[in-house]
């Protein structure tokens, strides 16, 4: 083991880093719980809020102690991102298969990036600047890429990538492989079955949301129309307009709630 890797491992195993990262995961879970509430409002046809993680931050900003809570959330998310970054570098050593371990580390790296982006958005909301419209930003980015030579193929490849991620996330919920990342024995007696069920619902619901985003990006690629692209907010509102949308939105809202609860359990018992 090299000096850099040994140093990273020592930092990762530091009790302060572990506690800070796990507290950060609690904040990460809280955002999904709030997002479940926003999605439920979309189901009821009564949501002017942005239906994604930034919308969840906006909901927090509207509370009595909004700015304070947002600064605390930002700090927690930065701590979560640092923890996930270290996991991406030297974590998941208990997994013997190198390919599977690499997949877990890539997932941790993506969560680290998400944590940083959400922390920066929380700071913007705390300063009163807002986090921006995610769907509008994605449409602008899609329009830029579609203007490149071979832009349709690039956007199409992104759509396929998102759909693959959606499949992996749903599969993780169906097979309950998320339990591999937890020390289930550390959970309080009587809660393991509950964590198993909520985790399963959470991962499947989250995967369905990714699948809808992937389909929207794919349609934008096929039609070369950036207006048909969009993030989670666009995906959920587009789904609400479909005859079967209310049912799927209810499943996704329940999934976000389940994933938030899973994050609370993971903060306690993640390996």
PAZAPA-4460 file (N, C-alpha, C; in steps of 0.05 Angstrom, whole numbers, plus 32768, in hexadecimal, padded with zeros to 4 digits):
% residues 271
    n_x    n_y    n_z   ca_x   ca_y   ca_z    c_x    c_y    c_z   seq   type   mol
   8011   7FE8   8000   8000   8000   8000   8012   8019   8000     1      X     A
   800C   802B   7FED   801C   8044   7FEB   8016   8057   8002     2      X     A
   8028   806B   8004   8024   807F   801A   800A   808E   8017     3      X     A
   8003   8096   7FFF   7FEB   80A5   7FFA   7FD2   8095   8002     4      X     A
   7FD2   807C   7FF9   7FBB   806A   7FFF   7FB9   8065   801D     5      X     A
   7FD0   8061   802A   7FD0   805D   8047   7FC6   8075   8056     6      X     A
   7FCE   808D   804D   7FC4   80A5   8059   7FA6   80A8   8056     7      X     A
   7F9C   80A2   803D   7F80   80A4   8038   7F70   8091   804A     8      X     A
   7F7B   8079   804E   7F6D   8065   805F   7F6C   806F   807C     9      X     A
   7F82   807B   8085   7F83   8085   80A0   7F6F   809B   80A4    10      X     A
   7F6C   80AD   808F   7F59   80C2   8091   7F3D   80B7   8091    11      X     A
   7F38   80A3   8080   7F1D   8097   807E   7F15   808A   8098    12      X     A
   7F28   807D   80A5   7F22   806F   80BE   7F22   8081   80D6    13      X     A
   7F29   809A   80D2   7F29   80AD   80E9   7F0C   80B0   80F3    14      X     A
   7F08   80AD   810E   7EED   80AE   8119   7EDE   80C8   8112    15      X     A
   7EED   80DE   8111   7EE0   80F8   810A   7ED5   80F7   80EE    16      X     A
   7EE5   80ED   80DB   7EDC   80EB   80BF   7EC4   80D8   80BD    17      X     A
   7EC5   80C1   80CB   7EB0   80AE   80CA   7E96   80BA   80D5    18      X     A
   7E97   80C7   80EC   7E7F   80D3   80F8   7E74   80E9   80E6    19      X     A
   7E86   80FB   80DC   7E7D   8111   80CA   7E70   8106   80B1    20      X     A
   7E7D   80F2   80A5   7E71   80E7   808D   7E56   80DA   8091    21      X     A
   7E53   80CC   80A7   7E3A   80BE   80AD   7E24   80D3   80B4    22      X     A
   7E2C   80E8   80C2   7E19   80FE   80C7   7E10   810A   80AC    23      X     A
   7E24   810D   809A   7E1E   8118   8080   7E0A   8106   8071    24      X     A
   7E0D   80EC   8074   7DFA   80DA   8067   7DDE   80DD   8072    25      X     A
   7DDB   80E5   808B   7DC1   80EB   8096   7DB4   8102   8087    26      X     A
   7DC5   8117   8082   7DBA   812F   8074   7DB3   8127   8057    27      X     A
   7DC3   8115   804B   7DBD   810B   8030   7DA2   80FD   8030    28      X     A
   7D9D   80ED   8045   7D84   80E0   8047   7D6D   80F3   804C    29      X     A
   7D71   8108   805B   7D5C   811C   8060   7D53   8129   8046    30      X     A
   7D66   812E   8034   7D5E   813A   801A   7D4B   8128   800B    31      X     A
   7D50   810E   800D   7D3E   80FB   7FFF   7D23   80F9   800C    32      X     A
   7D22   80FB   8027   7D09   80FC   8034   7CF8   8114   802C    33      X     A
   7D06   812B   802B   7CF8   8144   8022   7CF0   8141   8004    34      X     A
   7D01   8134   7FF4   7CFB   8130   7FD8   7CE2   811E   7FD5    35      X     A
   7CE0   810A   7FE7   7CC8   80F9   7FE7   7CAF   810A   7FEB    36      X     A
   7CB1   811D   7FFE   7C9A   812E   8003   7C93   813F   7FEB    37      X     A
   7CA7   814A   7FDD   7CA2   815A   7FC5   7C96   8149   7FAF    38      X     A
   7CA0   8130   7FAC   7C95   811F   7F97   7C78   8118   7F9E    39      X     A
   7C72   8114   7FB7   7C56   810F   7FBF   7C44   8126   7FB7    40      X     A
   7C4F   813F   7FBA   7C40   8156   7FB2   7C3B   8156   7F94    41      X     A
   7C4E   814D   7F84   7C4B   814B   7F67   7C34   8137   7F61    42      X     A
   7C33   8121   7F71   7C1E   810D   7F6D   7C03   811A   7F71    43      X     A
   7C01   812B   7F85   7BE8   8138   7F8C   7BE2   8151   7F7A    44      X     A
   7BF5   8157   7F68   7BF1   816D   7F56   7BF5   8188   7F63    45      X     A
   7C03   8189   7F79   7C06   81A1   7F89   7C23   81A6   7F90    46      X     A
   7C34   81AA   7F7C   7C50   81AF   7F82   7C5C   81C4   7F6F    47      X     A
   7C62   81DB   7F7B   7C71   81F0   7F6C   7C8E   81EE   7F71    48      X     A
   7C96   81DA   7F81   7CB2   81D7   7F88   7CC1   81C7   7F72    49      X     A
   7CDA   81CC   7F70   7CEB   81BC   7F5E   7CEE   81A0   7F69    50      X     A
   7CE6   818C   7F5A   7CE5   8171   7F64   7CFF   8162   7F60    51      X     A
   7D14   816B   7F6E   7D2D   815E   7F6F   7D3C   8166   7F89    52      X     A
   7D55   815E   7F8B   7D64   8163   7FA4   7D66   8181   7FAA    53      X     A
   7D69   8191   7F94   7D6A   81AE   7F98   7D4F   81B9   7FA2    54      X     A
   7D39   81AD   7F99   7D1F   81B4   7FA3   7D1D   81AE   7FC0    55      X     A
   7D29   8198   7FC9   7D29   8191   7FE5   7D38   81A6   7FF5    56      X     A
   7D4E   81AF   7FEB   7D5D   81C5   7FF8   7D4C   81DE   7FF9    57      X     A
   7D3D   81E3   7FE4   7D2B   81FB   7FE4   7D16   81F9   7FF9    58      X     A
   7D0C   81E1   7FFE   7CF8   81DD   8013   7D04   81E2   802F    59      X     A
   7D1D   81D9   8033   7D2B   81DF   804C   7D2F   81FD   804F    60      X     A
   7D36   820A   8039   7D3B   8227   803A   7D22   8237   8043    61      X     A
   7D0B   822C   803F   7CF2   823A   8045   7CEA   8237   8063    62      X     A
   7CF8   8226   8072   7CF2   8222   808E   7CFC   823A   809F    63      X     A
   7CF3   823B   80B8   7CFB   8252   80C9   7D19   8255   80CC    64      X     A
   7D27   823F   80CE   7D44   823F   80D2   7D52   8237   80B9    65      X     A
   7D46   823E   80A2   7D50   8235   8088   7D6E   823A   8083    66      X     A
   7D78   8252   8085   7D95   8257   807F   7DA7   8247   8091    67      X     A
   7DA1   8246   80AB   7DB1   8236   80BE   7DB1   8219   80B6    68      X     A
   7D99   820E   80B1   7D97   81F2   80AA   7DA6   81EC   8090    69      X     A
   7DA5   81FE   807D   7DB2   81FA   8064   7DD1   81FA   8067    70      X     A
   7DDB   820C   8078   7DF8   820B   807D   7E01   81F1   808B    71      X     A
   7DF0   81E8   809E   7DF6   81CE   80AB   7DF5   81B8   8097    72      X     A
   7DE0   81B9   8085   7DDD   81A4   8070   7DF5   81A4   805D    73      X     A
   7DFE   81BC   8056   7E15   81BE   8044   7E2E   81B2   8050    74      X     A
   7E33   81B8   806A   7E4A   81AC   8078   7E48   818E   8079    75      X     A
   7E2F   8184   807F   7E2B   8168   8081   7E30   815A   8066    76      X     A
   7E26   8167   8050   7E29   815B   8036   7E47   815C   802C    77      X     A
   7E56   8170   8034   7E72   8170   802E   7E80   8159   803D    78      X     A
   7E78   8155   8056   7E84   813F   8065   7E7D   8124   8058    79      X     A
   7E64   8122   8050   7E5B   8109   8042   7E6B   8105   8028    80      X     A
   7E70   811B   8019   7E7F   8119   8000   7E9C   8110   8006    81      X     A
   7EA8   811B   801B   7EC3   8113   8022   7EC4   80F5   8029    82      X     A
   7EB1   80EC   8038   7EB0   80D0   8040   7EAD   80BE   8027    83      X     A
   7E9B   80C6   8015   7E97   80B6   7FFD   7EAF   80B7   7FEB    84      X     A
   7EBD   80CD   7FEA   7ED5   80CF   7FDA   7EEB   80BC   7FE4    85      X     A
   7EED   80BA   7FFE   7F01   80A8   800A   7EF8   808B   8005    86      X     A
   7EDE   8086   8006   7ED4   806B   8000   7EDA   8064   7FE3    87      X     A
   7ED8   8078   7FD1   7EDD   8073   7FB5   7EFB   806D   7FB0    88      X     A
   7F0C   8079   7FC1   7F29   8075   7FBD   7F33   805B   7FC9    89      X     A
   7F29   8054   7FE2   7F35   803D   7FEF   7F20   802C   7FFE    90      X     A
   7F07   8030   7FF9   7EF2   8022   8007   7EEA   8007   7FFB    91      X     A
   7ED6   7FFA   8007   7ECB   7FE1   7FFE   7EDF   7FCB   7FFC    92      X     A
   7EF2   7FCB   800E   7F07   7FB6   800D   7EFD   7F9A   8014    93      X     A
   7EE5   7F99   8020   7EDA   7F7F   8028   7ECF   7F70   8010    94      X     A
   7ECC   7F7D   7FF9   7EC2   7F71   7FE1   7ED9   7F63   7FD2    95      X     A
   7ED8   7F49   7FCF   7EEF   7F3B   7FC2   7EF1   7F3F   7FA4    96      X     A
   7EDA   7F41   7F96   7EDB   7F44   7F79   7EE3   7F61   7F72    97      X     A
   7EF9   7F63   7F63   7F03   7F7E   7F5C   7EEF   7F8E   7F4B    98      X     A
   7EE2   7F81   7F38   7ECF   7F8F   7F27   7EB7   7F9B   7F38    99      X     A
   7EAD   7F8B   7F4A   7E97   7F94   7F5B   7EA0   7FAA   7F6E   100      X     A
   7EB9   7FA7   7F78   7EC4   7FBC   7F8A   7EC7   7FD6   7F7A   101      X     A
   7ED0   7FD4   7F61   7ED3   7FEC   7F51   7EB7   7FFA   7F4C   102      X     A
   7EA3   7FEA   7F48   7E88   7FF5   7F44   7E7E   8004   7F5D   103      X     A
   7E84   7FF8   7F75   7E7C   8005   7F8E   7E8B   8020   7F91   104      X     A
   7EA5   8020   7F89   7EB5   8039   7F8C   7EAB   804E   7F79   105      X     A
   7EA3   8046   7F61   7E98   8059   7F4E   7E7F   8065   7F59   106      X     A
   7E6E   8055   7F65   7E55   805F   7F71   7E5B   8072   7F87   107      X     A
   7E70   806D   7F98   7E78   807F   7FAD   7E82   8099   7FA2   108      X     A
   7E91   8098   7F8C   7E9B   80B1   7F7F   7E84   80C2   7F75   109      X     A
   7E6F   80B5   7F69   7E58   80C4   7F5F   7E49   80D1   7F76   110      X     A
   7E47   80C3   7F8D   7E3A   80CF   7FA4   7E4A   80E6   7FB0   111      X     A
   7E64   80E4   7FAE   7E76   80FA   7FB7   7E70   8113   7FA6   112      X     A
   7E6F   8110   7F8C   7E69   8126   7F7A   7E4E   8132   7F80   113      X     A
   7E3A   8120   7F83   7E1F   812A   7F89   7E1E   8139   7FA4   114      X     A
   7E2D   812F   7FB8   7E2E   813C   7FD2   7E3A   8158   7FCF   115      X     A
   7E4F   815B   7FC0   7E5B   8176   7FBC   7E48   8189   7FAE   116      X     A
   7E3C   817F   7F99   7E29   8190   7F89   7E12   8199   7F9A   117      X     A
   7E07   8187   7FAB   7DF0   818E   7FBC   7DF9   81A1   7FD2   118      X     A
   7E12   819D   7FDC   7E1C   81AF   7FF1   7E1F   81CB   7FE6   119      X     A
   7E29   81CE   7FCE   7E2C   81E8   7FC1   7E11   81F5   7FBC   120      X     A
   7DFD   81E4   7FB4   7DE2   81EF   7FB0   7DD6   81F8   7FCB   121      X     A
   7DDC   81E9   7FE1   7DD2   81F1   7FFB   7DDD   820C   8003   122      X     A
   7DF7   8210   7FFD   7E04   822A   8004   7DF6   8241   7FF4   123      X     A
   7DF0   823C   7FDB   7DE3   8250   7FCA   7DC7   8257   7FD6   124      X     A
   7DB9   8243   7FDE   7D9E   8248   7FEA   7DA2   8257   8004   125      X     A
   7DB6   824F   8014   7DBA   825D   802E   7DC1   827B   802A   126      X     A
   7DCD   8281   8013   7DD4   829D   800D   7DBD   82AB   7FFF   127      X     A
   7DA7   829C   7FFA   7D90   82A9   7FED   7D91   82A9   7FCF   128      X     A
   7DA5   829B   7FC4   7DA9   829C   7FA7   7D99   8286   7F98   129      X     A
   7D90   8272   7FA7   7D81   825C   7F9A   7D94   8249   7F8C   130      X     A
   7D8A   8231   7F86   7D9B   821D   7F7A   7D99   821A   7F5C   131      X     A
   7D87   822A   7F50   7D83   8228   7F33   7D70   8212   7F2B   132      X     A
   7D66   8213   7F13   7D53   8200   7F09   7D63   81E9   7EFC   133      X     A
   7D62   81D1   7F08   7D72   81BB   7EFE   7D6A   81B2   7EE2   134      X     A
   7D4F   81B2   7EDD   7D46   81A9   7EC3   7D4E   81BD   7EAD   135      X     A
   7D4C   81D7   7EB3   7D54   81EB   7EA0   7D72   81E9   7E9A   136      X     A
   7D82   81E4   7EAF   7D9F   81E1   7EAB   7DA5   81C9   7E9A   137      X     A
   7D96   81B3   7E9E   7D9B   819B   7E8E   7D93   819F   7E71   138      X     A
   7D7D   81AE   7E6D   7D75   81B4   7E52   7D8A   81C4   7E43   139      X     A
   7D95   81D8   7E51   7DAA   81E8   7E45   7DC3   81D7   7E3E   140      X     A
   7DCA   81C6   7E50   7DE2   81B4   7E4B   7DDC   81A1   7E34   141      X     A
   7DC3   8196   7E33   7DBC   8184   7E1D   7DBC   8193   7E02   142      X     A
   7DB3   81AC   7E03   7DB3   81BC   7DEA   7DCF   81C0   7DE0   143      X     A
   7DE2   81C6   7DF2   7DFE   81CA   7DEB   7E09   81B1   7DDE   144      X     A
   7E05   819A   7DEC   7E10   8181   7DE2   7E04   8179   7DC7   145      X     A
   7DEA   817D   7DC4   7DDD   8177   7DAA   7DE8   8188   7D93   146      X     A
   7DF3   819F   7D9A   7DFF   81B0   7D85   7E1B   81A7   7D7D   147      X     A
   7E26   8194   7D8B   7E41   8189   7D84   7E3E   8175   7D6D   148      X     A
   7E54   8171   7D5E   7E54   815B   7D4A   7E4F   8140   7D58   149      X     A
   7E3B   8131   7D4F   7E35   8118   7D5D   7E27   811C   7D77   150      X     A
   7E1C   8134   7D7C   7E0F   813A   7D95   7DF9   8127   7D9D   151      X     A
   7DE8   811F   7D88   7DD2   810D   7D8E   7DDD   80F2   7D99   152      X     A
   7DF3   80E9   7D8E   7DFE   80CF   7D98   7E09   80D2   7DB4   153      X     A
   7E15   80E9   7DBA   7E1F   80EE   7DD5   7E08   80EE   7DE9   154      X     A
   7DF3   80FE   7DE3   7DDC   80FF   7DF5   7DCF   80E4   7DF8   155      X     A
   7DCE   80D5   7DE1   7DC3   80BA   7DE2   7DD3   80A8   7DF4   156      X     A
   7DEE   80AB   7DF2   7DFF   809A   7E03   7DFB   80A1   7E21   157      X     A
   7DF7   80BB   7E27   7DF1   80C3   7E42   7DD7   80B6   7E4C   158      X     A
   7DC3   80B6   7E3A   7DA9   80AA   7E41   7DAC   808C   7E47   159      X     A
   7DBC   807F   7E37   7DC1   8062   7E3C   7DCF   805E   7E56   160      X     A
   7DE3   8070   7E5C   7DF1   806E   7E75   7DDF   8072   7E8D   161      X     A
   7DCD   8085   7E8C   7DBA   808A   7EA2   7DA8   8072   7EA5   162      X     A
   7D9F   8066   7E8F   7D8D   804F   7E90   7D9C   8037   7E9C   163      X     A
   7DB6   8034   7E96   7DC5   801E   7EA2   7DC7   8022   7EC0   164      X     A
   7DCD   803C   7EC8   7DCE   8042   7EE5   7DB3   803B   7EF2   165      X     A
   7D9D   8043   7EE5   7D83   803D   7EF0   7D7F   801F   7EF3   166      X     A
   7D87   800F   7EE0   7D85   7FF2   7EE2   7D95   7FE7   7EF9   167      X     A
   7DAE   7FF1   7EFC   7DBF   7FE8   7F12   7DB3   7FEF   7F2D   168      X     A
   7DA8   8007   7F30   7D9B   8010   7F49   7D83   8000   7F4F   169      X     A
   7D72   7FFB   7F3B   7D5A   7FEA   7F3F   7D62   7FCE   7F47   170      X     A
   7D75   7FC4   7F39   7D7F   7FA8   7F3F   7D89   7FA6   7F5B   171      X     A
   7D97   7FBB   7F64   7DA1   7FBB   7F80   7D8A   7FB9   7F94   172      X     A
   7D74   7FC6   7F8D   7D5D   7FC5   7F9F   7D4F   7FAA   7F9E   173      X     A
   7D4C   7F9F   7F86   7D3E   7F86   7F82   7D4E   7F6F   7F90   174      X     A
   7D68   7F6F   7F8C   7D79   7F5A   7F97   7D81   7F5F   7FB4   175      X     A
   7D7B   7F77   7FBE   7D82   7F7E   7FDA   7DA1   7F7E   7FDE   176      X     A
   7DAF   7F83   7FC9   7DCD   7F83   7FCB   7DD7   7F9A   7FDB   177      X     A
   7DC6   7FAF   7FE0   7DCF   7FC5   7FF1   7DD6   7FBC   800D   178      X     A
   7DCB   7FA5   8015   7DD1   7F9A   8030   7DEF   7F93   8033   179      X     A
   7DFC   7F8E   801C   7E19   7F87   801D   7E29   7F9E   8029   180      X     A
   7E1F   7FB7   8026   7E2E   7FCF   802F   7E29   7FD5   804C   181      X     A
   7E17   7FC6   8059   7E10   7FCC   8074   7E18   7FB6   8087   182      X     A
   7E1F   7FBD   80A0   7E22   7FAA   80B5   7E06   7FA8   80C2   183      X     A
   7DF6   7F95   80B8   7DDA   7F93   80C1   7DD8   7F8E   80DF   184      X     A
   7DED   7F81   80EA   7DED   7F7A   8107   7DEF   7F93   8118   185      X     A
   7DF8   7FA9   810D   7DFB   7FC2   811D   7DE0   7FD1   8120   186      X     A
   7DCC   7FC9   8110   7DB2   7FD6   8112   7DA3   7FCD   812A   187      X     A
   7D93   7FDE   8136   7D84   7FD7   814E   7D72   7FBF   8149   188      X     A
   7D6E   7FAE   815D   7D5D   7F97   815A   7D41   7F9F   8151   189      X     A
   7D36   7F90   813E   7D1C   7F95   8134   7D1A   7FA8   811D   190      X     A
   7D31   7FB4   8115   7D31   7FC8   80FF   7D3C   7FBC   80E5   191      X     A
   7D49   7FA5   80E6   7D56   7F9B   80CE   7D43   7F95   80B7   192      X     A
   7D2C   7F89   80BE   7D18   7F83   80A9   7D0E   7F9D   809D   193      X     A
   7D0A   7FB1   80AE   7D00   7FCB   80A5   7D14   7FD8   8092   194      X     A
   7D2E   7FD8   809A   7D42   7FE3   8089   7D44   7FD4   806E   195      X     A
   7D41   7FBA   806F   7D42   7FAA   8057   7D2B   7FB2   8044   196      X     A
   7D13   7FB6   804F   7CFC   7FBC   803E   7CFE   7FD9   8033   197      X     A
   7D05   7FEC   8045   7D06   8008   803C   7D1D   800B   8028   198      X     A
   7D34   7FFE   802D   7D4A   7FFF   801B   7D43   7FF5   8000   199      X     A
   7D34   7FDF   7FFF   7D2C   7FD3   7FE6   7D1A   7FE7   7FD7   200      X     A
   7D06   7FF1   7FE5   7CF3   8005   7FD8   7D03   801D   7FCF   201      X     A
   7D16   8027   7FE0   7D25   803F   7FDA   7D36   803C   7FC1   202      X     A
   7D45   8026   7FBE   7D56   8023   7FA7   7D46   801F   7F8D   203      X     A
   7D30   8010   7F8F   7D1F   800D   7F77   7D12   8027   7F6F   204      X     A
   7D08   8036   7F82   7CFB   8050   7F7C   7D0F   8064   7F70   205      X     A
   7D27   8065   7F7B   7D3C   8076   7F71   7D43   806E   7F54   206      X     A
   7D45   8054   7F4F   7D4C   804A   7F35   7D37   8051   7F20   207      X     A
   7D1D   804F   7F28   7D07   8057   7F16   7D0A   8074   7F0D   208      X     A
   7D11   8086   7F21   7D14   80A2   7F1B   7D2B   80A6   7F06   209      X     A
   7D41   8098   7F0A   7D57   8099   7EF7   7D4E   8090   7EDB   210      X     A
   7D3E   807A   7EDB   7D35   806F   7EC1   7D25   8084   7EB1   211      X     A
   7D14   8093   7EBF   7D04   80A7   7EB2   7D15   80BD   7EA6   212      X     A
   7D2A   80C5   7EB6   7D3C   80DA   7EAC   7D4B   80CF   7E93   213      X     A
   7D54   80B6   7E94   7D61   80AB   7E7D   7D50   80AA   7E64   214      X     A
   7D36   80A4   7E68   7D23   80A3   7E51   7D20   80BF   7E46   215      X     A
   7D1D   80D3   7E57   7D1B   80EF   7E4D   7D33   80F8   7E3D   216      X     A
   7D4B   80F1   7E47   7D63   80F8   7E39   7D65   80E9   7E1F   217      X     A
   7D5C   80D0   7E1F   7D5C   80C0   7E06   7D49   80CC   7DF1   218      X     A
   7D31   80D5   7DFA   7D1E   80E1   7DE7   7D2A   80FB   7DDC   219      X     A
   7D38   810A   7DED   7D44   8123   7DE4   7D5A   811D   7DCF   220      X     A
   7D68   8107   7DD3   7D7D   80FF   7DBF   7D71   80F7   7DA5   221      X     A
   7D5C   80E7   7DA6   7D4F   80DD   7D8D   7D43   80F4   7D7D   222      X     A
   7D36   8107   7D8B   7D28   811D   7D7D   7D3A   8136   7D7A   223      X     A
   7D52   8135   7D85   7D65   814C   7D85   7D57   8164   7D90   224      X     A
   7D48   8160   7DA6   7D39   8176   7DB2   7D40   8178   7DD0   225      X     A
   7D50   818C   7DD8   7D58   818F   7DF4   7D41   8194   7E07   226      X     A
   7D2A   819F   7DFC   7D13   81A5   7E0C   7D07   818B   7E18   227      X     A
   7D0D   8174   7E0C   7D02   815B   7E16   7D14   814E   7E2A   228      X     A
   7D2B   815A   7E2F   7D3D   8151   7E43   7D35   815D   7E5E   229      X     A
   7D43   8155   7E73   7D3E   8161   7E8D   7D47   814F   7EA3   230      X     A
   7D49   815A   7EBB   7D52   814B   7ED2   7D3A   813E   7EE1   231      X     A
   7D3E   8139   7EFA   7D2A   812C   7F0A   7D10   813B   7F0C   232      X     A
   7D12   8156   7F0E   7CFA   8166   7F10   7CE9   8163   7EF7   233      X     A
   7CF5   8165   7EDF   7CE7   8161   7EC6   7CDB   8145   7EC4   234      X     A
   7CEB   8131   7ECC   7CE2   8116   7ECA   7CC9   8111   7EDB   235      X     A
   7CC9   811A   7EF3   7CB2   8115   7F05   7C99   8124   7EFB   236      X     A
   7C9C   813D   7EF2   7C85   814C   7EE8   7C7B   8141   7ECE   237      X     A
   7C8D   8137   7EBD   7C85   812A   7EA4   7C75   8111   7EAA   238      X     A
   7C7E   8102   7EBE   7C70   80EA   7EC6   7C54   80EF   7ED1   239      X     A
   7C52   8106   7EDF   7C38   810D   7EEB   7C22   8112   7ED5   240      X     A
   7C2B   8119   7EBD   7C18   811E   7EA7   7C0E   8105   7E99   241      X     A
   7C1A   80EE   7EA0   7C13   80D5   7E93   7BFC   80C7   7EA3   242      X     A
   7BEB   80B7   7E95   7BD5   80AA   7EA3   7BDE   8098   7EBA   243      X     A
   7BF5   808B   7EB6   7BFF   8079   7ECB   7C12   8087   7EDE   244      X     A
   7C16   80A1   7ED9   7C2B   80B0   7EE7   7C27   80B1   7F05   245      X     A
   7C0E   80B5   7F0E   7C09   80B8   7F2B   7C13   809F   7F3A   246      X     A
   7C0D   8088   7F2F   7C16   806F   7F3D   7C34   806E   7F3E   247      X     A
   7C42   8073   7F28   7C5F   8071   7F28   7C6B   8087   7F3A   248      X     A
   7C60   809F   7F39   7C6A   80B4   7F4B   7C67   80AD   7F68   249      X     A
   7C51   809F   7F6F   7C4D   8097   7F8A   7C62   8082   7F92   250      X     A
   7C69   8070   7F7F   7C7E   805C   7F84   7C99   806A   7F88   251      X     A
   7C9E   807E   7F77   7CB8   808C   7F79   7CB9   809C   7F93   252      X     A
   7CA4   80A9   7F9A   7CA3   80B8   7FB4   7CA9   80A6   7FCB   253      X     A
   7C9C   808F   7FCB   7CA1   807B   7FE0   7CBE   8071   7FDF   254      X     A
   7CC8   806F   7FC6   7CE4   8067   7FC3   7CF8   807B   7FCE   255      X     A
   7CF3   8095   7FC9   7D04   80AA   7FD4   7D03   80A9   7FF3   256      X     A
   7CEB   80A5   7FFE   7CE9   80A4   801B   7CF9   808C   8025   257      X     A
   7CF5   8075   8018   7D04   805D   8020   7D22   8060   801E   258      X     A
   7D2B   806E   8009   7D48   8072   8005   7D53   8085   801B   259      X     A
   7D43   8099   8022   7D4B   80AB   8038   7D4F   809B   8052   260      X     A
   7D3B   808A   8058   7D3D   8079   8070   7D55   8066   806E   261      X     A
   7D5A   805B   8057   7D71   804A   8053   7D8B   805A   8059   262      X     A
   7D8D   8073   8051   7DA4   8083   8057   7DA8   8086   8075   263      X     A
   7D93   8089   8084   7D95   808B   80A1   7DA1   8071   80AC   264      X     A
   7D98   805A   80A2   7DA2   8041   80AB   7DBF   803D   80A3   265      X     A
   7DC6   8046   808A   7DE1   8044   8080   7DF4   8055   8090   266      X     A
   7DEA   806C   809A   7DFB   807E   80AA   7E03   8070   80C4   267      X     A
   7DF2   805E   80CD   7DF7   8050   80E6   7E09   8037   80E1   268      X     A
   7E04   8028   80CB   7E10   800E   80C9   7E20   8009   80B0   269      X     A
   7E27   801E   80A0   7E36   801A   8088   7E52   800F   808F   270      X     A
   7E5B   7FFB   807F   7E75   7FEF   8085   7E8C   8003   8081   271      X     A
***
